[in-house]
Amino acid sequence: MKHPIKTAVAAAALLLTLPAMAEVVVVANPKAAEASMTKDQVAQFFLGKSTSMTPIDQPESAPIRAEFYKKVTDKEASQVKSLWSKLVFTGKATMPKEVGDSAAVKKAVAADPKAIGYIEKSAVDASVKVLFTAP
């Protein structure tokens, strides 16, 4: 190795360019009966396979949305959108309510005991209950 310092600086610069992934948590109203859920249970709501809770989505442009769907449903956000489009077209479901950001998700979930949403772990407060933490 001729230039270990240059190599170390280059490696550090590369790491800084990687996107920082926030820890994603699934939240519900504190009055919700469920104390926790598995990944598969959460996926059921966000894939339209269960209607006992109402999913609250973040905007398509939000990085957390893509991260959530990849970690929880093992699908790209575009695949999930396509799936929902089919469900809506056939009359089997209505699209999840879409709100502006994690603060809006918390507000919607806090106001509706049947709502379920996802936010950054750092945004959790007493207005919501964490049901699942995405790996």
C-alpha positions, 0 to 999 in steps of 0.5 A: 500500500503506497498511500494508506491515508488516501485510501482511508480518506477515499473509503470514508468519503464513500461511506458518507455518500451512502444513504442513511437508512432510518429505523422504520417502526409500525405504529397504531393508536395506543388504544388498539387491542394489538400489543405487537405484530409480526412482519407478516401481520403488518404486511397483510394490512399494507397489501390489502389482505386484511381490513381489520385495520386501516393502513396510512401511507406516506407519499410515494416520493418519501424514502421511508415508503420504499424502505418500509415496503422493501423491509415489510412486504419484500416488494418494491413500492411500485409493485405494491402500488400495482397490487393496490390498483388491481384491488381497487379496480376490481372493487375489493379494496380502497387505496390506503390513505396517503398523508404528508409525512411521519407527523401526519401519520402520527396524527392520523393514527392517534385519531383513529383506533383502527389506523396503522401506519409507519414512521421513523423510530425517532418520531415515536412519542406517547401519541402512538404505540409501536407494534413492529420494528422493521429489521 
